[in-house]
Amino acid sequence: MKENSKKITRRGFIGTTGTIAAGLTILPSSVISGLGKRAPSDKLNIAVVGIGGMGNTNLKNVKETENIVALCDVDWGYAAKVFAANPNAKAYWDWRKMYDEMGKSIDAVIVATADHSHCVAASNAIALGKHTYVQKPLTHSVYESRLLTKLAAKYKVATQMGNQGASGEGVNLTIEWLQNGEIGEVKKVEAFTDRPIWPQGQNVPKGEWVPDTLNWDLFIGPTRMRPYNSIYTPWNWRGWWDFGTGALGDMACHIMHPIFKGLKLKYPVRAQGSSTLLLTDCAPNAQMVTLTYPERVVPKGSKIKYPEVQVIWYDGGLQPPKPIGWPAGKDMNNNGGGVIFHGSKDTLICGCYGRDPWLLSGRVPVAPKTERRVEGNKHELDWVRACKESPESRVPSKSDFSEAGPFNEMVVMGVLAVRLQGLNKELEWNGEKMEFTNIGDNDAVRLTISDNFTIIDGDPKFDRPNKQLNAKQFASEMVKHTYRKGFTLPDMPA
Ligand SMILES: NC(=O)c1ccc[n+]([C@@H]2O[C@H](COP(=O)([O-])OP(=O)(O)OC[C@H]3O[C@@H](n4cnc5c(N)ncnc54)[C@H](O)[C@@H]3O)[C@@H](O)[C@H]2O)c1
């Protein structure tokens, strides 16, 4: 590893743009206002981890009203303009150091790093009592989702996952129409995304020199070390299993949220996946996943039953077949994907983020408005509001971890189903115990390490080295990752 954090100072990036905040004393707003008694006008002191991409959008959406006191990024080249635009925030390479030094003066943390480091940064913030906003997908594994759900409840902090569609009108209407029985009972749902739009199905590239502006060791964080290559970060980490969750993990939190909430899902009981060529390291170009949920308890006064339902996911450009009666020429893809709820009375279709719901019959439902509305769909500010309310009377934000945690388990279950497709069976899942119940001790999966095709003297040559893994160990490592030394999670609350 290059010890580049010593070579580059923030002053070098921001030049003379403003004060270096190291010398400032910043009091948390709880100190200013007295614990649990925050006026909405009382500003939160917010730290952001991962600022080069979506973190900057989140930051901009809160900085009008709140104080940004600290920023952390492992790539001071990519993040330079964000550091420069926020000269009063103290800059860090390592969120662990930031929590150590500024923990007492920070009220809330936004995490917008690559998926694999969401949980480790967020869980340690929650354990310090910090309100936490985490980009979607909430976590990289099932265990991490469960941990964040339980920690948020234990520490009574305000939380939000960054699936901003949750604060939009489309998700509200879709849920209200479903739960008002507008399409009857739903036993099948299909959902899709047009992603990936980044490289997937790639062989592991050769190592390159690490740029001076990047701390590769900190980017790797809790996962296993590998040689740097510019294909991994920024942005393209999505396609690499160690860092991202493929097209499904990237988009399903936006697309499947109205399914999870509208149909009152919790843990699936069965899962199966298939894909184009599955490689050990890089997600495939296209995938299909089927998750089965058992019948749910019908709430008192409910207008419909919630029978066993199959949720079928497609990505990589694949789409579900158009249902009978589909308006000819209408594009199914709305903002990056879509959902088709097949009901016993009608069919409901919505886009990505629950956008623009409509019924195939053409009827326009009028259902009671049971869902809370967020003014101006301002997802980050809905979380800010929740941060300022006392835990006893707090109205949970629209994607509070009590819901986002179990929902994210649905999303990462899709990754498990695809990566375990080599078992050639429908996987049975015990959600409470977080384990597959039909993988035997000696079951094995064979995975392709790389896919090489050349033509030599006119003859096609295929070279697909592969390796065999114990399926039970492989599955349990994907459900709960072993972290690299130096990165630890708080204990799972009871
Ligand atoms: N809600 C949305 O619409 C939306 C849109 C885009 C991305 N996202 C999510 O936001 C997250 C970031 O995605 P992105 O597109 O901005 O990626 P990105 O690669 O463009 O930005 C991630 C930033 O985090 C930094 N980073 C990585 N590891 C870090 C660590 N351990 N500590 C501090 N900084 C670290 C990177 O250097 C980079 O600046 C992902 O979880 C992604 O799924 C959400």
The ligand as an ORCA input file, in Angstrom:
! r2SCAN-3c Opt
* xyz 0 1
  N     -29.912      7.023     -4.539
  C     -29.437      7.137     -5.755
  O     -30.126      7.513     -6.708
  C     -27.993      6.800     -5.996
  C     -27.354      7.194     -7.182
  C     -26.017      6.873     -7.335
  C     -25.347      6.153     -6.360
  N     -26.014      5.759     -5.234
  C     -25.326      5.001     -4.188
  O     -24.368      5.857     -3.583
  C     -23.214      5.098     -3.208
  C     -22.003      5.707     -3.900
  O     -22.185      5.557     -5.295
  P     -21.521      6.586     -6.325
  O     -22.158      6.386     -7.636
  O     -21.521      7.934     -5.729
  O     -20.044      5.992     -6.358
  P     -18.701      6.803     -6.619
  O     -17.644      5.786     -6.773
  O     -18.937      7.798     -7.690
  O     -18.501      7.617     -5.266
  C     -18.194      6.969     -4.062
  C     -17.274      7.863     -3.265
  O     -16.952      7.203     -2.041
  C     -15.544      7.227     -1.869
  N     -15.204      6.090     -1.014
  C     -15.158      4.783     -1.331
  N     -14.837      4.050     -0.249
  C     -14.688      4.921      0.777
  C     -14.385      4.779      2.152
  N     -14.164      3.580      2.699
  N     -14.305      5.893      2.915
  C     -14.533      7.130      2.374
  N     -14.827      7.311      1.065
  C     -14.923      6.224      0.285
  C     -14.981      7.179     -3.263
  O     -13.670      7.606     -3.337
  C     -15.956      8.104     -3.987
  O     -15.595      9.456     -3.835
  C     -23.502      3.676     -3.617
  O     -23.995      2.951     -2.556
  C     -24.560      3.819     -4.699
  O     -25.363      2.669     -4.822
  C     -27.307      6.087     -5.039
*
